[in-house]
């Protein structure tokens, strides 16, 4: 299992379009991928679940990946969230 703390640096945070792109990125991997924020833990491959988080820019989250490509998955999600 791989965990990474990431600060969201997307200009408008995680709104509809960035969430859709995040889910597409997560879906490329076989590993289970979750985004954790405060009391919420959501499957990063679930667009409906991700939409419930409503995460603004500057928010810190924990990306957890578990599976055969967990390192690559966590890295790709962390990179996506931290790019401006």
PDB file of N, CA, C and O in Angstrom:
ATOM      1  N   UNK A   1       0.841  -1.172   0.000  1.00  0.00           N
ATOM      2  CA  UNK A   1       0.000   0.000   0.000  1.00  0.00           C
ATOM      3  C   UNK A   1       0.890   1.241   0.000  1.00  0.00           C
ATOM      4  O   UNK A   1       1.855   1.326   0.761  1.00  0.00           O
ATOM      5  N   UNK A   2       0.560   2.184  -0.848  1.00  0.00           N
ATOM      6  CA  UNK A   2       1.296   3.435  -0.965  1.00  0.00           C
ATOM      7  C   UNK A   2       0.394   4.588  -0.571  1.00  0.00           C
ATOM      8  O   UNK A   2      -0.753   4.666  -1.010  1.00  0.00           O
ATOM      9  N   UNK A   3       0.919   5.494   0.268  1.00  0.00           N
ATOM     10  CA  UNK A   3       0.159   6.687   0.680  1.00  0.00           C
ATOM     11  C   UNK A   3       0.985   7.921   0.415  1.00  0.00           C
ATOM     12  O   UNK A   3       2.197   7.931   0.629  1.00  0.00           O
ATOM     13  N   UNK A   4       0.317   8.973  -0.057  1.00  0.00           N
ATOM     14  CA  UNK A   4       0.985  10.252  -0.286  1.00  0.00           C
ATOM     15  C   UNK A   4       0.056  11.389   0.118  1.00  0.00           C
ATOM     16  O   UNK A   4      -1.127  11.390  -0.221  1.00  0.00           O
ATOM     17  N   UNK A   5       0.609  12.358   0.851  1.00  0.00           N
ATOM     18  CA  UNK A   5      -0.163  13.560   1.144  1.00  0.00           C
ATOM     19  C   UNK A   5       0.110  14.554   0.016  1.00  0.00           C
ATOM     20  O   UNK A   5       1.256  14.776  -0.375  1.00  0.00           O
ATOM     21  N   UNK A   6      -0.963  15.143  -0.494  1.00  0.00           N
ATOM     22  CA  UNK A   6      -0.860  16.030  -1.647  1.00  0.00           C
ATOM     23  C   UNK A   6      -1.686  17.282  -1.395  1.00  0.00           C
ATOM     24  O   UNK A   6      -2.792  17.212  -0.860  1.00  0.00           O
ATOM     25  N   UNK A   7      -1.138  18.422  -1.784  1.00  0.00           N
ATOM     26  CA  UNK A   7      -1.912  19.668  -1.743  1.00  0.00           C
ATOM     27  C   UNK A   7      -2.499  19.893  -3.126  1.00  0.00           C
ATOM     28  O   UNK A   7      -1.786  19.831  -4.128  1.00  0.00           O
ATOM     29  N   UNK A   8      -3.796  20.154  -3.181  1.00  0.00           N
ATOM     30  CA  UNK A   8      -4.464  20.390  -4.456  1.00  0.00           C
ATOM     31  C   UNK A   8      -4.065  21.771  -4.967  1.00  0.00           C
ATOM     32  O   UNK A   8      -4.305  22.782  -4.306  1.00  0.00           O
ATOM     33  N   UNK A   9      -3.457  21.801  -6.143  1.00  0.00           N
ATOM     34  CA  UNK A   9      -3.016  23.071  -6.718  1.00  0.00           C
ATOM     35  C   UNK A   9      -3.755  23.408  -8.002  1.00  0.00           C
ATOM     36  O   UNK A   9      -3.384  24.346  -8.707  1.00  0.00           O
ATOM     37  N   UNK A  10      -4.801  22.645  -8.310  1.00  0.00           N
ATOM     38  CA  UNK A  10      -5.620  22.960  -9.471  1.00  0.00           C
ATOM     39  C   UNK A  10      -6.286  24.303  -9.208  1.00  0.00           C
ATOM     40  O   UNK A  10      -6.795  24.540  -8.112  1.00  0.00           O
ATOM     41  N   UNK A  11      -6.286  25.174 -10.193  1.00  0.00           N
ATOM     42  CA  UNK A  11      -6.753  26.552 -10.029  1.00  0.00           C
ATOM     43  C   UNK A  11      -8.119  26.665  -9.352  1.00  0.00           C
ATOM     44  O   UNK A  11      -8.294  27.479  -8.446  1.00  0.00           O
ATOM     45  N   UNK A  12      -9.076  25.864  -9.781  1.00  0.00           N
ATOM     46  CA  UNK A  12     -10.434  25.927  -9.229  1.00  0.00           C
ATOM     47  C   UNK A  12     -10.749  24.739  -8.329  1.00  0.00           C
ATOM     48  O   UNK A  12     -11.918  24.460  -8.063  1.00  0.00           O
ATOM     49  N   UNK A  13      -9.726  24.040  -7.860  1.00  0.00           N
ATOM     50  CA  UNK A  13      -9.955  22.871  -7.019  1.00  0.00           C
ATOM     51  C   UNK A  13     -10.551  21.731  -7.828  1.00  0.00           C
ATOM     52  O   UNK A  13     -10.422  21.682  -9.051  1.00  0.00           O
ATOM     53  N   UNK A  14     -11.196  20.830  -7.134  1.00  0.00           N
ATOM     54  CA  UNK A  14     -11.800  19.672  -7.814  1.00  0.00           C
ATOM     55  C   UNK A  14     -13.276  19.940  -8.074  1.00  0.00           C
ATOM     56  O   UNK A  14     -14.139  19.609  -7.261  1.00  0.00           O
ATOM     57  N   UNK A  15     -13.541  20.542  -9.214  1.00  0.00           N
ATOM     58  CA  UNK A  15     -14.913  20.716  -9.655  1.00  0.00           C
ATOM     59  C   UNK A  15     -15.160  19.721 -10.784  1.00  0.00           C
ATOM     60  O   UNK A  15     -14.325  18.848 -11.017  1.00  0.00           O
ATOM     61  N   UNK A  16     -16.272  19.828 -11.482  1.00  0.00           N
ATOM     62  CA  UNK A  16     -16.720  18.786 -12.421  1.00  0.00           C
ATOM     63  C   UNK A  16     -15.667  18.317 -13.430  1.00  0.00           C
ATOM     64  O   UNK A  16     -15.368  17.124 -13.484  1.00  0.00           O
ATOM     65  N   UNK A  17     -15.108  19.214 -14.218  1.00  0.00           N
ATOM     66  CA  UNK A  17     -14.159  18.784 -15.255  1.00  0.00           C
ATOM     67  C   UNK A  17     -12.889  18.179 -14.652  1.00  0.00           C
ATOM     68  O   UNK A  17     -12.476  17.101 -15.078  1.00  0.00           O
ATOM     69  N   UNK A  18     -12.254  18.839 -13.670  1.00  0.00           N
ATOM     70  CA  UNK A  18     -11.066  18.211 -13.074  1.00  0.00           C
ATOM     71  C   UNK A  18     -11.361  16.856 -12.430  1.00  0.00           C
ATOM     72  O   UNK A  18     -10.511  15.966 -12.456  1.00  0.00           O
ATOM     73  N   UNK A  19     -12.547  16.689 -11.857  1.00  0.00           N
ATOM     74  CA  UNK A  19     -12.917  15.397 -11.271  1.00  0.00           C
ATOM     75  C   UNK A  19     -12.996  14.341 -12.360  1.00  0.00           C
ATOM     76  O   UNK A  19     -12.509  13.225 -12.180  1.00  0.00           O
ATOM     77  N   UNK A  20     -13.605  14.684 -13.489  1.00  0.00           N
ATOM     78  CA  UNK A  20     -13.726  13.727 -14.597  1.00  0.00           C
ATOM     79  C   UNK A  20     -12.342  13.296 -15.087  1.00  0.00           C
ATOM     80  O   UNK A  20     -12.119  12.118 -15.367  1.00  0.00           O
ATOM     81  N   UNK A  21     -11.418  14.249 -15.191  1.00  0.00           N
ATOM     82  CA  UNK A  21     -10.062  13.918 -15.641  1.00  0.00           C
ATOM     83  C   UNK A  21      -9.309  13.094 -14.596  1.00  0.00           C
ATOM     84  O   UNK A  21      -8.521  12.215 -14.946  1.00  0.00           O
ATOM     85  N   UNK A  22      -9.549  13.374 -13.324  1.00  0.00           N
ATOM     86  CA  UNK A  22      -8.931  12.586 -12.257  1.00  0.00           C
ATOM     87  C   UNK A  22      -9.421  11.143 -12.305  1.00  0.00           C
ATOM     88  O   UNK A  22      -8.625  10.212 -12.181  1.00  0.00           O
ATOM     89  N   UNK A  23     -10.723  10.954 -12.485  1.00  0.00           N
ATOM     90  CA  UNK A  23     -11.302   9.605 -12.569  1.00  0.00           C
ATOM     91  C   UNK A  23     -10.740   8.870 -13.785  1.00  0.00           C
ATOM     92  O   UNK A  23     -10.446   7.677 -13.701  1.00  0.00           O
ATOM     93  N   UNK A  24     -10.588   9.563 -14.907  1.00  0.00           N
ATOM     94  CA  UNK A  24      -9.988   8.937 -16.095  1.00  0.00           C
ATOM     95  C   UNK A  24      -8.563   8.491 -15.805  1.00  0.00           C
ATOM     96  O   UNK A  24      -8.161   7.393 -16.190  1.00  0.00           O
ATOM     97  N   UNK A  25      -7.802   9.338 -15.129  1.00  0.00           N
ATOM     98  CA  UNK A  25      -6.425   8.998 -14.782  1.00  0.00           C
ATOM     99  C   UNK A  25      -6.396   7.780 -13.863  1.00  0.00           C
ATOM    100  O   UNK A  25      -5.639   6.838 -14.099  1.00  0.00           O
ATOM    101  N   UNK A  26      -7.215   7.797 -12.820  1.00  0.00           N
ATOM    102  CA  UNK A  26      -7.255   6.690 -11.858  1.00  0.00           C
ATOM    103  C   UNK A  26      -7.674   5.380 -12.525  1.00  0.00           C
ATOM    104  O   UNK A  26      -7.171   4.313 -12.173  1.00  0.00           O
ATOM    105  N   UNK A  27      -8.582   5.460 -13.475  1.00  0.00           N
ATOM    106  CA  UNK A  27      -9.118   4.257 -14.128  1.00  0.00           C
ATOM    107  C   UNK A  27      -8.102   3.555 -15.019  1.00  0.00           C
ATOM    108  O   UNK A  27      -8.340   2.428 -15.454  1.00  0.00           O
ATOM    109  N   UNK A  28      -6.977   4.200 -15.296  1.00  0.00           N
ATOM    110  CA  UNK A  28      -5.932   3.583 -16.121  1.00  0.00           C
ATOM    111  C   UNK A  28      -5.127   2.547 -15.347  1.00  0.00           C
ATOM    112  O   UNK A  28      -4.347   1.796 -15.933  1.00  0.00           O
ATOM    113  N   UNK A  29      -5.317   2.509 -14.027  1.00  0.00           N
ATOM    114  CA  UNK A  29      -4.509   1.621 -13.182  1.00  0.00           C
ATOM    115  C   UNK A  29      -5.347   0.486 -12.618  1.00  0.00           C
ATOM    116  O   UNK A  29      -6.552   0.629 -12.410  1.00  0.00           O
ATOM    117  N   UNK A  30      -4.692  -0.650 -12.373  1.00  0.00           N
ATOM    118  CA  UNK A  30      -5.368  -1.809 -11.794  1.00  0.00           C
ATOM    119  C   UNK A  30      -5.556  -1.664 -10.288  1.00  0.00           C
ATOM    120  O   UNK A  30      -6.467  -2.261  -9.715  1.00  0.00           O
ATOM    121  N   UNK A  31      -4.705  -0.880  -9.654  1.00  0.00           N
ATOM    122  CA  UNK A  31      -4.749  -0.719  -8.190  1.00  0.00           C
ATOM    123  C   UNK A  31      -6.034  -0.037  -7.730  1.00  0.00           C
ATOM    124  O   UNK A  31      -6.670   0.705  -8.478  1.00  0.00           O
ATOM    125  N   UNK A  32      -6.394  -0.309  -6.485  1.00  0.00           N
ATOM    126  CA  UNK A  32      -7.471   0.439  -5.834  1.00  0.00           C
ATOM    127  C   UNK A  32      -6.873   1.776  -5.413  1.00  0.00           C
ATOM    128  O   UNK A  32      -5.786   1.821  -4.836  1.00  0.00           O
ATOM    129  N   UNK A  33      -7.579   2.859  -5.701  1.00  0.00           N
ATOM    130  CA  UNK A  33      -7.067   4.197  -5.398  1.00  0.00           C
ATOM    131  C   UNK A  33      -8.151   4.958  -4.643  1.00  0.00           C
ATOM    132  O   UNK A  33      -9.307   5.007  -5.065  1.00  0.00           O
ATOM    133  N   UNK A  34      -7.754   5.551  -3.519  1.00  0.00           N
ATOM    134  CA  UNK A  34      -8.693   6.324  -2.698  1.00  0.00           C
ATOM    135  C   UNK A  34      -8.125   7.703  -2.406  1.00  0.00           C
ATOM    136  O   UNK A  34      -6.914   7.880  -2.277  1.00  0.00           O
ATOM    137  N   UNK A  35      -9.019   8.674  -2.303  1.00  0.00           N
ATOM    138  CA  UNK A  35      -8.671  10.032  -1.897  1.00  0.00           C
ATOM    139  C   UNK A  35      -9.314  10.251  -0.539  1.00  0.00           C
ATOM    140  O   UNK A  35     -10.518  10.052  -0.378  1.00  0.00           O
ATOM    141  N   UNK A  36      -8.510  10.664   0.445  1.00  0.00           N
ATOM    142  CA  UNK A  36      -9.013  10.904   1.794  1.00  0.00           C
ATOM    143  C   UNK A  36      -8.887  12.382   2.134  1.00  0.00           C
ATOM    144  O   UNK A  36      -7.841  12.997   1.926  1.00  0.00           O
ATOM    145  N   UNK A  37      -9.973  12.939   2.661  1.00  0.00           N
ATOM    146  CA  UNK A  37      -9.983  14.327   3.109  1.00  0.00           C
ATOM    147  C   UNK A  37     -10.798  14.397   4.386  1.00  0.00           C
ATOM    148  O   UNK A  37     -11.982  14.060   4.397  1.00  0.00           O
ATOM    149  N   UNK A  38     -10.161  14.837   5.461  1.00  0.00           N
ATOM    150  CA  UNK A  38     -10.797  14.905   6.777  1.00  0.00           C
ATOM    151  C   UNK A  38     -11.483  13.582   7.103  1.00  0.00           C
ATOM    152  O   UNK A  38     -10.794  12.591   7.343  1.00  0.00           O
ATOM    153  N   UNK A  39     -12.817  13.530   7.120  1.00  0.00           N
ATOM    154  CA  UNK A  39     -13.537  12.312   7.502  1.00  0.00           C
ATOM    155  C   UNK A  39     -14.027  11.501   6.317  1.00  0.00           C
ATOM    156  O   UNK A  39     -14.722  10.502   6.503  1.00  0.00           O
ATOM    157  N   UNK A  40     -13.679  11.910   5.093  1.00  0.00           N
ATOM    158  CA  UNK A  40     -14.185  11.234   3.900  1.00  0.00           C
ATOM    159  C   UNK A  40     -13.088  10.442   3.210  1.00  0.00           C
ATOM    160  O   UNK A  40     -11.951  10.899   3.091  1.00  0.00           O
ATOM    161  N   UNK A  41     -13.444   9.255   2.760  1.00  0.00           N
ATOM    162  CA  UNK A  41     -12.548   8.416   1.963  1.00  0.00           C
ATOM    163  C   UNK A  41     -13.353   7.947   0.763  1.00  0.00           C
ATOM    164  O   UNK A  41     -14.365   7.261   0.913  1.00  0.00           O
ATOM    165  N   UNK A  42     -12.896   8.323  -0.438  1.00  0.00           N
ATOM    166  CA  UNK A  42     -13.679   8.071  -1.645  1.00  0.00           C
ATOM    167  C   UNK A  42     -12.827   7.344  -2.684  1.00  0.00           C
ATOM    168  O   UNK A  42     -11.637   7.619  -2.835  1.00  0.00           O
ATOM    169  N   UNK A  43     -13.455   6.420  -3.389  1.00  0.00           N
ATOM    170  CA  UNK A  43     -12.817   5.701  -4.488  1.00  0.00           C
ATOM    171  C   UNK A  43     -12.536   6.693  -5.615  1.00  0.00           C
ATOM    172  O   UNK A  43     -13.462   7.310  -6.140  1.00  0.00           O
ATOM    173  N   UNK A  44     -11.270   6.851  -5.988  1.00  0.00           N
ATOM    174  CA  UNK A  44     -10.878   7.810  -7.025  1.00  0.00           C
ATOM    175  C   UNK A  44     -11.366   7.405  -8.415  1.00  0.00           C
ATOM    176  O   UNK A  44     -11.278   8.198  -9.352  1.00  0.00           O
ATOM    177  N   UNK A  45     -11.876   6.192  -8.560  1.00  0.00           N
ATOM    178  CA  UNK A  45     -12.404   5.744  -9.845  1.00  0.00           C
ATOM    179  C   UNK A  45     -13.911   5.973  -9.951  1.00  0.00           C
ATOM    180  O   UNK A  45     -14.520   5.638 -10.967  1.00  0.00           O
ATOM    181  N   UNK A  46     -14.508   6.538  -8.911  1.00  0.00           N
ATOM    182  CA  UNK A  46     -15.944   6.790  -8.879  1.00  0.00           C
ATOM    183  C   UNK A  46     -16.225   8.277  -9.063  1.00  0.00           C
ATOM    184  O   UNK A  46     -15.942   9.084  -8.178  1.00  0.00           O
ATOM    185  N   UNK A  47     -16.783   8.634 -10.216  1.00  0.00           N
ATOM    186  CA  UNK A  47     -17.046  10.053 -10.476  1.00  0.00           C
ATOM    187  C   UNK A  47     -18.069  10.613  -9.490  1.00  0.00           C
ATOM    188  O   UNK A  47     -17.937  11.754  -9.047  1.00  0.00           O
ATOM    189  N   UNK A  48     -19.078   9.831  -9.145  1.00  0.00           N
ATOM    190  CA  UNK A  48     -20.087  10.313  -8.194  1.00  0.00           C
ATOM    191  C   UNK A  48     -19.484  10.493  -6.803  1.00  0.00           C
ATOM    192  O   UNK A  48     -19.776  11.470  -6.114  1.00  0.00           O
ATOM    193  N   UNK A  49     -18.653   9.555  -6.402  1.00  0.00           N
ATOM    194  CA  UNK A  49     -17.998   9.666  -5.109  1.00  0.00           C
ATOM    195  C   UNK A  49     -17.084  10.875  -5.050  1.00  0.00           C
ATOM    196  O   UNK A  49     -17.092  11.615  -4.067  1.00  0.00           O
ATOM    197  N   UNK A  50     -16.300  11.079  -6.090  1.00  0.00           N
ATOM    198  CA  UNK A  50     -15.371  12.206  -6.120  1.00  0.00           C
ATOM    199  C   UNK A  50     -16.102  13.539  -6.118  1.00  0.00           C
ATOM    200  O   UNK A  50     -15.621  14.508  -5.531  1.00  0.00           O
ATOM    201  N   UNK A  51     -17.252  13.599  -6.762  1.00  0.00           N
ATOM    202  CA  UNK A  51     -18.024  14.852  -6.788  1.00  0.00           C
ATOM    203  C   UNK A  51     -18.512  15.237  -5.394  1.00  0.00           C
ATOM    204  O   UNK A  51     -18.752  16.414  -5.126  1.00  0.00           O
ATOM    205  N   UNK A  52     -18.660  14.266  -4.514  1.00  0.00           N
ATOM    206  CA  UNK A  52     -19.147  14.575  -3.162  1.00  0.00           C
ATOM    207  C   UNK A  52     -18.085  15.254  -2.302  1.00  0.00           C
ATOM    208  O   UNK A  52     -18.418  15.856  -1.281  1.00  0.00           O
ATOM    209  N   UNK A  53     -16.814  15.169  -2.691  1.00  0.00           N
ATOM    210  CA  UNK A  53     -15.751  15.738  -1.864  1.00  0.00           C
ATOM    211  C   UNK A  53     -15.693  17.266  -1.907  1.00  0.00           C
ATOM    212  O   UNK A  53     -15.438  17.895  -0.879  1.00  0.00           O
ATOM    213  N   UNK A  54     -15.922  17.873  -3.068  1.00  0.00           N
ATOM    214  CA  UNK A  54     -15.872  19.332  -3.241  1.00  0.00           C
ATOM    215  C   UNK A  54     -14.604  19.904  -2.581  1.00  0.00           C
ATOM    216  O   UNK A  54     -14.679  20.565  -1.546  1.00  0.00           O
ATOM    217  N   UNK A  55     -13.469  19.645  -3.181  1.00  0.00           N
ATOM    218  CA  UNK A  55     -12.185  20.044  -2.612  1.00  0.00           C
ATOM    219  C   UNK A  55     -11.644  21.301  -3.290  1.00  0.00           C
ATOM    220  O   UNK A  55     -11.442  21.303  -4.504  1.00  0.00           O
ATOM    221  N   UNK A  56     -11.408  22.366  -2.530  1.00  0.00           N
ATOM    222  CA  UNK A  56     -10.877  23.610  -3.102  1.00  0.00           C
ATOM    223  C   UNK A  56      -9.359  23.543  -3.281  1.00  0.00           C
ATOM    224  O   UNK A  56      -8.697  22.672  -2.717  1.00  0.00           O
ATOM    225  N   UNK A  57      -8.824  24.457  -4.060  1.00  0.00           N
ATOM    226  CA  UNK A  57      -7.374  24.584  -4.191  1.00  0.00           C
ATOM    227  C   UNK A  57      -6.794  24.892  -2.823  1.00  0.00           C
ATOM    228  O   UNK A  57      -7.388  25.641  -2.046  1.00  0.00           O
ATOM    229  N   UNK A  58      -5.638  24.320  -2.524  1.00  0.00           N
ATOM    230  CA  UNK A  58      -5.000  24.525  -1.238  1.00  0.00           C
ATOM    231  C   UNK A  58      -5.321  23.455  -0.209  1.00  0.00           C
ATOM    232  O   UNK A  58      -4.620  23.332   0.795  1.00  0.00           O
ATOM    233  N   UNK A  59      -6.366  22.683  -0.445  1.00  0.00           N
ATOM    234  CA  UNK A  59      -6.764  21.594   0.461  1.00  0.00           C
ATOM    235  C   UNK A  59      -5.733  20.474   0.381  1.00  0.00           C
ATOM    236  O   UNK A  59      -5.220  20.176  -0.698  1.00  0.00           O
ATOM    237  N   UNK A  60      -5.429  19.857   1.513  1.00  0.00           N
ATOM    238  CA  UNK A  60      -4.513  18.710   1.536  1.00  0.00           C
ATOM    239  C   UNK A  60      -5.323  17.428   1.648  1.00  0.00           C
ATOM    240  O   UNK A  60      -6.257  17.329   2.443  1.00  0.00           O
ATOM    241  N   UNK A  61      -4.947  16.454   0.838  1.00  0.00           N
ATOM    242  CA  UNK A  61      -5.610  15.156   0.834  1.00  0.00           C
ATOM    243  C   UNK A  61      -4.549  14.063   0.904  1.00  0.00           C
ATOM    244  O   UNK A  61      -3.367  14.320   0.679  1.00  0.00           O
ATOM    245  N   UNK A  62      -4.979  12.849   1.215  1.00  0.00           N
ATOM    246  CA  UNK A  62      -4.094  11.691   1.201  1.00  0.00           C
ATOM    247  C   UNK A  62      -4.545  10.772   0.066  1.00  0.00           C
ATOM    248  O   UNK A  62      -5.708  10.374  -0.009  1.00  0.00           O
ATOM    249  N   UNK A  63      -3.616  10.452  -0.796  1.00  0.00           N
ATOM    250  CA  UNK A  63      -3.871   9.519  -1.899  1.00  0.00           C
ATOM    251  C   UNK A  63      -3.348   8.155  -1.459  1.00  0.00           C
ATOM    252  O   UNK A  63      -2.180   8.019  -1.096  1.00  0.00           O
ATOM    253  N   UNK A  64      -4.218   7.147  -1.494  1.00  0.00           N
ATOM    254  CA  UNK A  64      -3.840   5.789  -1.124  1.00  0.00           C
ATOM    255  C   UNK A  64      -4.056   4.880  -2.327  1.00  0.00           C
ATOM    256  O   UNK A  64      -5.120   4.890  -2.945  1.00  0.00           O
ATOM    257  N   UNK A  65      -3.038   4.100  -2.649  1.00  0.00           N
ATOM    258  CA  UNK A  65      -3.155   3.142  -3.747  1.00  0.00           C
ATOM    259  C   UNK A  65      -2.677   1.783  -3.246  1.00  0.00           C
ATOM    260  O   UNK A  65      -1.700   1.684  -2.504  1.00  0.00           O
ATOM    261  N   UNK A  66      -3.387   0.743  -3.668  1.00  0.00           N
ATOM    262  CA  UNK A  66      -3.043  -0.606  -3.250  1.00  0.00           C
ATOM    263  C   UNK A  66      -3.242  -1.555  -4.426  1.00  0.00           C
ATOM    264  O   UNK A  66      -4.349  -1.689  -4.946  1.00  0.00           O
ATOM    265  N   UNK A  67      -2.169  -2.206  -4.835  1.00  0.00           N
ATOM    266  CA  UNK A  67      -2.244  -3.145  -5.953  1.00  0.00           C
ATOM    267  C   UNK A  67      -0.896  -3.261  -6.645  1.00  0.00           C
ATOM    268  O   UNK A  67       0.110  -2.733  -6.171  1.00  0.00           O
ATOM    269  N   UNK A  68      -0.893  -3.958  -7.772  1.00  0.00           N
ATOM    270  CA  UNK A  68       0.385  -4.248  -8.430  1.00  0.00           C
ATOM    271  C   UNK A  68       1.054  -3.017  -9.034  1.00  0.00           C
ATOM    272  O   UNK A  68       2.272  -3.014  -9.209  1.00  0.00           O
ATOM    273  N   UNK A  69       0.292  -1.970  -9.357  1.00  0.00           N
ATOM    274  CA  UNK A  69       0.878  -0.748  -9.912  1.00  0.00           C
ATOM    275  C   UNK A  69       0.641   0.454  -8.990  1.00  0.00           C
ATOM    276  O   UNK A  69       0.476   1.583  -9.451  1.00  0.00           O
ATOM    277  N   UNK A  70       0.628   0.186  -7.675  1.00  0.00           N
ATOM    278  CA  UNK A  70       0.276   1.214  -6.693  1.00  0.00           C
ATOM    279  C   UNK A  70       1.215   2.418  -6.714  1.00  0.00           C
ATOM    280  O   UNK A  70       0.757   3.549  -6.554  1.00  0.00           O
ATOM    281  N   UNK A  71       2.515   2.203  -6.906  1.00  0.00           N
ATOM    282  CA  UNK A  71       3.447   3.330  -6.914  1.00  0.00           C
ATOM    283  C   UNK A  71       3.176   4.267  -8.092  1.00  0.00           C
ATOM    284  O   UNK A  71       3.145   5.487  -7.930  1.00  0.00           O
ATOM    285  N   UNK A  72       2.981   3.692  -9.261  1.00  0.00           N
ATOM    286  CA  UNK A  72       2.697   4.493 -10.447  1.00  0.00           C
ATOM    287  C   UNK A  72       1.348   5.195 -10.319  1.00  0.00           C
ATOM    288  O   UNK A  72       1.206   6.350 -10.722  1.00  0.00           O
ATOM    289  N   UNK A  73       0.361   4.501  -9.761  1.00  0.00           N
ATOM    290  CA  UNK A  73      -0.968   5.078  -9.594  1.00  0.00           C
ATOM    291  C   UNK A  73      -0.933   6.266  -8.638  1.00  0.00           C
ATOM    292  O   UNK A  73      -1.477   7.327  -8.946  1.00  0.00           O
ATOM    293  N   UNK A  74      -0.303   6.094  -7.491  1.00  0.00           N
ATOM    294  CA  UNK A  74      -0.219   7.176  -6.505  1.00  0.00           C
ATOM    295  C   UNK A  74       0.539   8.367  -7.080  1.00  0.00           C
ATOM    296  O   UNK A  74       0.161   9.517  -6.861  1.00  0.00           O
ATOM    297  N   UNK A  75       1.602   8.086  -7.810  1.00  0.00           N
ATOM    298  CA  UNK A  75       2.398   9.155  -8.423  1.00  0.00           C
ATOM    299  C   UNK A  75       1.579   9.931  -9.456  1.00  0.00           C
ATOM    300  O   UNK A  75       1.622  11.161  -9.485  1.00  0.00           O
ATOM    301  N   UNK A  76       0.840   9.222 -10.298  1.00  0.00           N
ATOM    302  CA  UNK A  76       0.045   9.880 -11.341  1.00  0.00           C
ATOM    303  C   UNK A  76      -1.055  10.762 -10.729  1.00  0.00           C
ATOM    304  O   UNK A  76      -1.280  11.881 -11.191  1.00  0.00           O
ATOM    305  N   UNK A  77      -1.729  10.265  -9.708  1.00  0.00           N
ATOM    306  CA  UNK A  77      -2.789  11.049  -9.062  1.00  0.00           C
ATOM    307  C   UNK A  77      -2.191  12.248  -8.332  1.00  0.00           C
ATOM    308  O   UNK A  77      -2.728  13.354  -8.409  1.00  0.00           O
ATOM    309  N   UNK A  78      -1.087  12.036  -7.629  1.00  0.00           N
ATOM    310  CA  UNK A  78      -0.430  13.141  -6.909  1.00  0.00           C
ATOM    311  C   UNK A  78       0.028  14.213  -7.905  1.00  0.00           C
ATOM    312  O   UNK A  78      -0.126  15.407  -7.647  1.00  0.00           O
ATOM    313  N   UNK A  79       0.579  13.794  -9.021  1.00  0.00           N
ATOM    314  CA  UNK A  79       1.048  14.741 -10.036  1.00  0.00           C
ATOM    315  C   UNK A  79      -0.126  15.522 -10.594  1.00  0.00           C
ATOM    316  O   UNK A  79      -0.036  16.739 -10.752  1.00  0.00           O
ATOM    317  N   UNK A  80      -1.226  14.848 -10.897  1.00  0.00           N
ATOM    318  CA  UNK A  80      -2.404  15.528 -11.437  1.00  0.00           C
ATOM    319  C   UNK A  80      -2.929  16.581 -10.450  1.00  0.00           C
ATOM    320  O   UNK A  80      -3.212  17.714 -10.839  1.00  0.00           O
ATOM    321  N   UNK A  81      -3.054  16.205  -9.192  1.00  0.00           N
ATOM    322  CA  UNK A  81      -3.604  17.122  -8.193  1.00  0.00           C
ATOM    323  C   UNK A  81      -2.685  18.294  -7.882  1.00  0.00           C
ATOM    324  O   UNK A  81      -3.156  19.370  -7.512  1.00  0.00           O
ATOM    325  N   UNK A  82      -1.386  18.096  -8.028  1.00  0.00           N
ATOM    326  CA  UNK A  82      -0.448  19.154  -7.643  1.00  0.00           C
ATOM    327  C   UNK A  82       0.018  20.013  -8.811  1.00  0.00           C
ATOM    328  O   UNK A  82       0.783  20.955  -8.605  1.00  0.00           O
ATOM    329  N   UNK A  83      -0.420  19.716 -10.029  1.00  0.00           N
ATOM    330  CA  UNK A  83      -0.085  20.569 -11.181  1.00  0.00           C
ATOM    331  C   UNK A  83      -0.989  21.791 -11.198  1.00  0.00           C
ATOM    332  O   UNK A  83      -2.173  21.719 -10.869  1.00  0.00           O
ATOM    333  N   UNK A  84      -0.398  22.917 -11.590  1.00  0.00           N
ATOM    334  CA  UNK A  84      -1.192  24.159 -11.662  1.00  0.00           C
ATOM    335  C   UNK A  84      -1.785  24.307 -13.034  1.00  0.00           C
ATOM    336  O   UNK A  84      -2.486  25.282 -13.302  1.00  0.00           O
TER     337      UNK A  84
END
